[in-house]
């Protein structure tokens, strides 16, 4: 350094280049430093708490242990529920024996199950109220108890009701055919409603030669694979087969049905009716009301006395109290076990029943806490009165009027019509000459020739059909004259033919065919002005995006129903509360329900041999609203089903009659009404009915004039929404009379000038995709000049879409008449319309 200074040289520093790294400065912002925080705390230590991020970031072993614990808890819960069914702490295992073939004998099946060789003790004969073929069975060997009942398939309502509450179904098959066509129909209904655990049983295999047994079982397994892919087929010919079947029924996995696992339900095993006193003002005769005492085992969920109960096919009722009589089918595990299945199978049980044991009152209903039977809202006729608009609404309307664009319109045009007038000068062009449109004319000529050819073919076919019909009539007349036997057969056939039903079916078929060929098209009346005939309809610029107020012009029936602010939120809350309830009569208890104000017809139904099914309703499920069901037409139904036609509904535990409307299943805010139930697409069925919280299966039946009910559609409950807008569309059609380059003269859509001016704001469309609007009326006979976005074809059709909102009919009736059995007319069975591919 001294040498450099001596030489007079000056030291220079390093200069950074253009690529020097520039680090960002520390942006401390306004937050405090760690030192400042420590000085402010003055030694105080905050409470240690895990954040959400720290809770999620668990170690691998912790996550594995947590998953194992959840899996173990769920497994224990399933095993506990499985072991409870049929044990001392749970209700008896309810098994329904159903025959799927006319040649299958359910009596032989129950005879083997109740025999001494099966190792069971028959405790009760006719343990189900009204059902003669029922018995209670105790198996000390398996420490289980069962309740068996034979259910006939002739009564479809009773079969569906029993399947709703049965723990297991035993299907009895034929050894050669499996099931017949009517058995296939019963399976379709059961699968659509929700099938519980099932077992397939076949008899008669041991009667076959030894060499043919394996072949017969293999052929039967092929048949059952169509409906039951993984099911095991149990032969039932000996006592050993009965023991294996009982063991399988007690240990098989139970299938959960959502609509019954969330509600308490009960099958009546004993029922008595006590008429009300005359002082109560309800009558004392057999036609009046009374108290129905029903005894049975509680299933599903705990039963509360303040909840309403629904009796399938009869309506909703209130409870007054719940008693706890002695259990008629006790499982005494202290009894000595049998050394062999057929020896020493008796169980040491008390001989006394309900009469000797003191009946204990579990709970009584509090009138202040008991749910009301109010199903419809109270109607106030003054609520529909129009109120005077407020000052704010008047100011908004004045501002909206002043902000409108001023444009020149024809004299007499309203503000609403002026909004549809195109604000641009369109030059009118002359008519197109034939020489300048050779290509179009060629297309038109080809189309006309094709149409003429079709008309000629149709006329030839009609002529040939007429000729053939005339020949057939002559042949029939000759046959009638020659053969008296043929005449007698025809006369007997015509005796069972309902001419009125045939005419009605033909009319419905023609309407469905016309609606399929020309969807929603209607003819404009000649004698009535269209503005009067279609005054409830309106036009929409866009069906998807045009607004439609769901609270506009509601019918009077809407004042009688209830509506949720959010149906899904209410459903989740109520189901969660029902799952957490642990008070009331617990599952497995044998109780007696005192149901008040019940008509005597319920007792008559029990005395006639019908099973009585009760279910406890969730809150709000007795109130009326607009329910929507998503269904699909059943393949066995071929007759057209028209909207607003009365049908029989099976929805969850409810059974009722109502007149629904059909609509498309879309995600938009407006839904187009379907005039007929479509066979190729899912359809939404809207109906006035009591509220039901999904999930729940749905079956739709149509009752014939002779009392037989045909399965029409199957599906599930969709939602409860009175504000779902269903619009009926009608299409008015017109024919282009004169075609210009951008305009055309259209006729046959209207027949007077006033109708044209009334519907002038509505947009037009054609079958070939053109869009336009009415420009002016020509003359006084319904001719009008229309402007389109492109040139029309001569074979095109001008259409106008009009819409109005539609609602279901209020025809709800919870009392459904029992269907007649299928065995009719000289012992024959009508099953032609039940063949399902």
Protein Blocks (a to p, Z undefined) as FASTA:
>chain_A
ZZmmmnopacddddddfklccdddddebjadcfklmmmmnnopacdddddfklmmmccfk
lmmmmmmmmmmmmmmmmmmmmmmnopaklccdddddddfbfkbcfklmmmmmmmmklopa
cfbghkbghiabgcddddfknopacddddddfklmmlmmmmmmmpmbdcddddfklopaf
klmmmmmmmmmnopcddddddehklmpcfklmmmmmmmmmmmmmmmmmmbccdddfbfkl
mmmmmmmmmmmccdddfklmmpccdddfbdcdddddfklonojafklccddddddddehi
acdfkbccddehiaccddfbdcddddfbbcdfkbccdfbfkgopaccddfbdfklpccdd
fbdcdfklpccfbfbdcddfklmpccdddfklmmmmmmmmmmpccddddehiafklmmmp
ccbdddddddddfklmmmlmmmmmmmmmmmmmmmmmmmmmmmmmmmmmmmmmmmmmmmmm
mmmklmmmmmmmmmmpcfklmmmmmmmmmmmmmmmmmghiacddfklcfklmmmmbccdf
blklpccdfkgoiafklmmpccdfblmlmmmmmmmmmmmpcgdjdehiacddddehiafk
lmmmmmnopacddddddehilpccdddddddddfklmbdcdehiacdddehjbccddddd
dddddfbfbdcddfbdcfkbccdddddddddddddddddddddfkopacdfbgcddfbdc
fklccddddddddddfbdcfkbccdehkbccfklmmmmmmpccddfkopacddfbdehje
opacdddfbdcdfkbccddddddddddddfbdfbdcddddfbeghhiacfklmccZZ
